[in-house]
Amino acid sequence: MKTLIDHALVITMDDGKIFEDGCVIIEGSKILYVGEKTESVPFDRHIDARGGIVMPGLVNTHTHSPMTLLRGVGNDRALNEWLCDYIFPLEDKLDDEAVYYGTLLGCAEMIKSGTTAFADMYFFSESSAKAVLSAGMKANISRCVTGTHNDYKKRLSEARQLFADYDGAGDGLIKIEHSAHAVYTCSREAIRAVAEAAQLDGTGIHIHLSETMKENRDCYGQYGKSPTEVMRDLGVFDTRTIAAHCVYLSENDMDILKSYGVGVAHNPTSNLKLASGVANIKELLDKEINVSLGTDGAASNNTLDMFAEMKLAGLLHKGMRLDPKLIPAEAALYMATVNGAKTLGRQHECGKLKAGFCADLIILDADAPALVPVNDPVAGVVYSGCGGHVVTSMINGQIVMENRELKTLDIEKIKQGVLQAKKRMGL
């Protein structure tokens, strides 16, 4: 099937090219052409953007999508108290069905707010994979491993089986990665085993790294090294790694991440809500480390809206450093698209609107008052845009939302599944 999208202001994220009256031509799952309006071409489906903004779908590089079930639980607490007193006890009550519907709800929220690909770390991950395939989204999914001595082995076995069963599923929609949760929840033996599994399976790793001052302080006390140094020594960075948070990095830590090509997933909203701190993004960017954006889970954000994350990332560091040029709008948009695709190892398929890339794109409402007039398209998206402005979303050439209506998901059925799960968990 050939699709024509025209009458669009197209932000390509490809070498800064923007087309004020542009069009995108798609055949099957791939983009054939992006550019100025062309002569009429044969097409099977026509989408008139009516002057709206067409741009790459956003990439959320760190979340726990089933935690939509825990949205609003344990508010206004620091990370350790929040996890130990609220989240971990409730997670012990989860089951496959709860995770399935929680993931579906996360996918629905992400689609409706412009995200087309994400990196997910959780458990009962087979249920998450099934939900992602139903939604038609792209996801790097990892079964999170925690534990010490021998009690991590069952979790790692489940992760290896998940890789065997689902890696590449949905014509590449799903990538399966491995995950060691963090230095404070995993023994060195467990972390090393996860790193070895990733090497054997030829896949990436997803971790939490230096999220809080307590994590760093305890790690130095236990090992005499930073969490980054521990992860390096155990082989984690020998494969493509998503390192979430990275709030407390020394210059040496940053040099290590740079030398191994580790992708940093910056989660400003979650870090602020949990009072974890603010990552030194300026220093990371100065070292040319790939920085992308993540929402974290809906329990610590409390949404999965990447437009909100992008705006906060673009503003927070300006105010912290008293530098209005720090993280300009274009850099924030790169973090949410191009850099995100690279963090997920999908830099040759998404993050840009470019011939040969997958047709992963979104259309923003031309009639949204906050987007009128468009004097600077990129700044308009970053500083004025929001998830509610997204009217149409396409992934691999499949329309997953059109005119704000979800096409692959039954939101009322999802809500009922979530409410039943909530009841089973005693919430």
C-alpha positions in Angstrom: 0.0 0.0 0.0 1.2 3.5 -0.9 0.3 6.4 1.4 0.6 10.1 0.7 0.7 12.7 3.5 0.6 16.2 2.2 -0.1 19.8 3.1 2.3 19.4 6.0 5.0 21.3 7.8 7.6 18.5 7.9 10.3 18.4 10.5 12.6 15.6 9.3 15.3 15.6 12.0 17.6 14.7 9.1 20.4 17.3 8.8 18.0 20.0 9.9 15.8 19.8 6.9 12.3 21.3 7.3 9.7 21.6 4.5 7.0 24.2 5.0 4.6 22.7 2.4 6.0 19.2 2.4 4.8 15.7 1.9 5.8 12.2 2.9 5.2 9.2 0.6 5.2 5.8 2.3 5.1 2.3 0.7 4.4 -0.5 3.1 6.4 0.1 6.2 9.0 2.3 4.7 9.3 6.0 3.7 9.9 6.5 0.0 10.1 10.2 -0.2 10.3 13.3 2.1 10.4 16.7 0.7 8.6 19.6 -1.0 5.2 19.0 -2.5 5.5 16.9 -5.6 3.3 16.3 -8.7 0.4 14.0 -8.1 1.5 10.4 -7.6 -0.6 7.3 -7.5 -1.5 6.4 -3.9 -3.9 4.0 -2.1 -4.4 6.2 1.0 -4.3 10.0 1.3 -3.8 11.9 4.6 -4.3 15.6 4.4 -2.3 17.1 7.3 -4.1 20.4 6.7 -1.0 22.4 7.6 -0.2 20.5 10.7 3.3 19.4 11.7 4.5 16.0 10.6 7.6 14.8 12.5 9.3 11.6 13.7 7.6 9.7 16.5 9.1 10.3 19.9 11.4 7.6 21.6 11.0 7.0 25.3 14.3 5.3 26.4 13.5 4.4 29.9 10.1 3.4 31.4 8.3 0.6 33.2 5.0 0.6 31.3 3.1 -1.7 33.6 3.6 0.8 36.4 0.6 2.7 35.0 -1.2 0.4 37.5 0.7 2.2 40.3 0.1 5.7 39.1 -0.1 8.1 42.0 1.0 5.6 44.6 3.4 6.8 47.3 3.7 10.4 46.3 6.1 12.9 47.8 8.6 10.3 49.0 12.3 9.8 48.3 13.3 6.9 46.1 14.3 4.4 48.8 11.3 5.0 50.9 9.0 5.0 47.9 10.4 1.7 46.6 10.6 -0.2 49.9 7.4 1.0 51.6 5.1 1.4 48.6 6.2 0.0 45.3 7.9 -3.3 46.1 5.1 -4.6 48.3 2.5 -3.8 45.6 4.7 -5.3 42.9 4.7 -8.6 44.9 0.9 -8.8 44.2 1.2 -8.4 40.4 0.4 -11.2 38.0 0.6 -11.8 34.2 -2.9 -10.4 33.5 -2.2 -7.2 35.5 1.1 -6.6 33.7 -0.6 -7.3 30.4 -3.3 -4.6 31.0 -0.9 -2.2 32.6 1.3 -2.4 29.6 -1.6 -1.9 27.2 -2.6 1.2 29.2 1.0 2.4 28.9 1.0 1.8 25.2 -2.3 3.6 24.8 -1.0 6.6 26.7 2.2 6.7 24.7 0.5 6.4 21.3 -1.9 9.2 22.2 1.0 11.5 23.3 3.2 10.9 20.3 5.6 8.1 21.4 6.2 5.3 18.8 9.1 3.4 20.4 10.2 2.8 24.0 12.6 0.9 26.2 10.8 -1.1 28.9 12.3 -2.8 32.0 10.0 -4.9 34.2 8.9 -8.5 34.9 6.1 -10.8 33.7 7.7 -9.5 30.5 6.0 -12.1 28.2 2.8 -10.3 29.0 4.3 -7.0 28.1 5.6 -8.4 24.8 2.1 -9.6 23.9 0.6 -6.2 24.8 3.2 -4.4 22.7 2.5 -6.6 19.7 -1.3 -5.9 20.1 -0.6 -2.2 20.2 1.7 -2.3 17.1 4.4 -0.3 18.9 8.2 -0.7 18.9 9.8 -1.7 22.2 13.1 -2.8 23.6 11.8 -5.1 26.4 13.9 -6.5 29.2 13.0 -8.8 32.0 14.6 -7.1 35.0 16.9 -9.2 37.1 17.4 -8.6 40.8 18.8 -10.7 43.6 21.9 -12.1 45.2 23.7 -15.4 45.3 21.4 -18.0 43.6 18.1 -16.3 43.9 18.7 -14.3 40.7 19.1 -17.4 38.5 15.3 -18.1 38.0 14.9 -14.5 36.9 17.8 -14.7 34.5 16.4 -17.9 33.1 13.1 -16.2 32.4 15.0 -13.4 30.7 16.9 -15.9 28.4 13.6 -17.6 27.5 12.0 -14.3 26.7 14.8 -13.5 24.3 14.4 -16.9 22.7 10.7 -16.5 22.3 10.2 -12.8 21.4 13.4 -11.2 20.0 12.5 -9.8 16.6 8.8 -10.6 17.0 6.3 -8.5 15.0 8.8 -8.1 12.1 11.2 -6.4 14.4 8.8 -4.4 16.5 10.2 -6.1 19.5 13.9 -6.3 20.6 14.6 -8.2 23.7 17.4 -7.0 25.9 18.7 -8.1 29.3 18.6 -6.0 32.5 20.4 -5.9 35.8 18.3 -3.5 37.9 21.0 -1.7 39.8 24.0 -2.2 42.0 21.8 -1.9 45.2 19.4 -4.7 44.1 21.9 -7.1 42.5 25.0 -8.9 43.7 28.1 -8.7 41.6 27.5 -12.3 40.6 24.1 -11.5 39.3 25.3 -8.4 37.4 28.1 -10.4 35.8 25.7 -13.2 34.8 23.4 -10.7 33.1 26.4 -9.2 31.2 27.4 -12.7 30.1 23.9 -13.5 29.0 23.8 -10.3 26.9 27.0 -11.3 25.2 25.8 -14.8 24.5 22.5 -13.5 23.0 24.1 -10.6 21.2 21.7 -8.1 22.7 21.8 -4.9 24.8 21.5 -4.2 28.5 19.2 -1.8 30.4 20.2 -0.6 33.9 19.6 2.0 36.5 22.9 3.9 37.2 23.7 6.4 39.9 20.1 7.5 40.4 20.6 8.8 43.9 23.3 10.1 46.3 22.5 7.1 48.6 23.1 4.6 45.8 26.6 6.1 45.2 27.5 6.4 48.8 26.4 2.8 49.6 28.3 1.5 46.5 31.5 3.2 47.6 31.0 1.9 51.1 30.5 -1.7 49.8 32.9 -1.9 46.9 35.1 1.2 47.1 34.1 2.1 43.6 31.3 4.1 41.9 28.3 2.2 40.4 29.8 3.0 36.9 33.1 1.5 37.8 31.4 -1.6 39.2 29.3 -2.1 36.1 32.3 -1.6 33.9 34.4 -4.2 35.8 31.6 -6.7 35.6 31.3 -6.4 31.8 28.0 -4.6 31.5 29.3 -2.0 29.1 30.8 -4.6 26.7 27.5 -4.5 24.9 25.2 -1.7 23.9 23.9 -0.3 27.2 21.0 2.0 28.3 22.0 3.7 31.5 19.0 5.4 33.1 19.2 8.5 35.3 23.0 9.0 35.8 22.5 11.8 38.2 25.7 11.4 40.2 28.5 10.8 37.8 32.1 11.8 38.4 34.2 13.0 35.5 35.9 9.6 35.5 32.4 7.9 35.3 31.5 10.1 32.3 34.8 9.2 30.6 34.0 5.5 31.1 30.5 5.9 29.6 32.0 7.8 26.7 34.7 5.2 26.0 32.1 2.4 25.9 29.5 4.3 23.9 26.9 4.0 26.7 23.6 5.8 26.0 22.3 7.9 28.9 18.5 8.0 29.4 17.8 11.4 31.2 14.6 11.3 33.3 14.2 14.8 34.6 10.6 14.6 35.9 11.1 11.4 37.9 14.4 12.6 39.3 12.7 15.8 40.4 9.6 14.2 41.9 11.6 11.7 43.9 14.1 14.5 44.9 16.9 12.4 43.5 18.7 15.4 42.0 19.4 16.8 38.5 21.8 15.1 36.1 24.8 17.1 34.8 23.6 17.1 31.2 25.9 19.9 30.2 29.0 17.9 31.1 27.6 14.8 29.4 26.9 16.7 26.2 30.3 18.4 26.3 31.8 14.9 26.3 29.6 14.0 23.3 27.9 11.2 25.2 24.6 10.2 23.6 21.8 11.6 25.9 18.2 10.7 25.2 15.0 11.1 27.3 12.8 8.8 29.4 9.7 9.3 31.4 10.5 6.5 33.9 7.3 4.7 35.1 4.0 6.4 35.6 4.2 5.8 39.3 7.1 8.3 39.6 6.3 10.8 36.8 3.1 10.5 36.8 2.5 10.4 33.0 4.3 8.9 30.0 4.1 12.2 28.0 7.4 12.7 26.2 6.4 16.2 25.1 6.4 17.2 28.8 9.7 15.5 29.3 11.3 17.2 26.3 10.1 20.7 27.5 11.4 20.1 31.0 14.7 18.9 29.7 15.0 22.0 27.6 14.2 24.4 30.4 15.5 22.8 33.6 19.2 23.0 32.8 18.9 26.6 31.5 17.6 27.6 34.9 20.0 25.5 36.9 23.0 26.9 35.1 21.7 30.4 34.3 22.5 29.8 30.6 19.6 30.3 28.2 21.6 28.6 25.4 22.1 25.4 27.3 20.0 22.6 25.6 18.4 24.7 22.8 15.1 23.5 21.4 16.8 21.6 18.6 19.0 19.7 21.1 15.9 18.7 23.2 14.1 17.5 20.1 17.2 15.4 19.1 17.2 13.8 22.5 13.6 12.8 22.0 14.0 11.4 18.5 17.4 10.8 16.9 19.3 10.3 20.1 16.6 8.0 21.5 16.7 5.8 18.4 20.5 5.5 18.8 20.1 4.6 22.5 17.7 1.8 21.5 20.0 0.6 18.7 17.4 1.6 16.1 19.2 4.6 14.6 19.0 3.1 11.1 15.2 2.6 11.3 13.6 5.4 13.2 14.1 8.9 14.8 14.2 10.6 11.4 11.9 11.1 8.5 14.2 9.9 5.7 13.8 7.7 2.6 14.5 4.1 3.6 13.6 4.6 7.2 10.5 3.0 8.8 7.4 5.1 8.6 7.3 6.0 12.3 5.7 9.4 12.5 3.2 11.6 14.1 1.0 14.5 13.0 0.3 17.5 15.2 -3.0 19.4 15.1 -2.9 22.4 12.7 -5.7 24.0 14.7 -4.2 23.8 18.2 -4.2 27.4 19.5 -0.8 26.8 21.2 0.8 26.0 17.9 -0.4 29.1 16.1 1.5 30.9 14.6 4.4 28.6 13.8 7.3 31.1 13.7 9.9 28.6 14.7 8.7 25.0 14.0 11.2 23.2 16.3 10.8 25.7 19.2 7.0 25.4 18.7 7.1 21.7 19.1 9.4 21.7 22.1 8.1 24.7 24.1 4.5 24.8 23.0 3.7 21.3 22.0 2.0 18.7 24.2 0.9 15.1 23.9 -2.7 16.2 23.4 -1.7 18.0 20.1 -1.0 14.6 18.4 -3.9 13.7 16.1 -2.4 10.8 14.1 0.4 8.3 14.8 1.9 5.8 12.4 4.4 3.0 13.2 6.0 0.9 10.5 3.4 2.4 8.1 0.5 1.2 10.2 -1.9 3.9 11.5 -2.2 3.2 15.2 -4.2 6.4 15.9 -6.2 8.6 13.5 -7.9 11.8 14.5 -7.2 10.9 18.2 -9.0 7.6 17.8 -6.9 4.5 18.8 -6.9 2.0 16.0 -5.2 -1.0 17.5 -6.4 -0.9 21.1 -9.8 -1.0 22.8 -9.3 1.6 25.6 -12.5 0.7 27.4 -11.6 -2.9 27.6 -8.1 -1.9 28.8 -9.6 0.3 31.5 -11.7 -2.6 32.8 -8.7 -4.9 32.9 -6.7 -2.3 34.8 -9.5 -1.7 37.3 -9.8 -5.5 37.9 -6.1 -5.7 38.5 -6.2 -2.8 40.9 -8.9 -4.6 42.9 -6.9 -7.8 43.0 -3.9 -5.9 44.4 -6.0 -4.3 47.1 -5.6 -0.7 45.7 
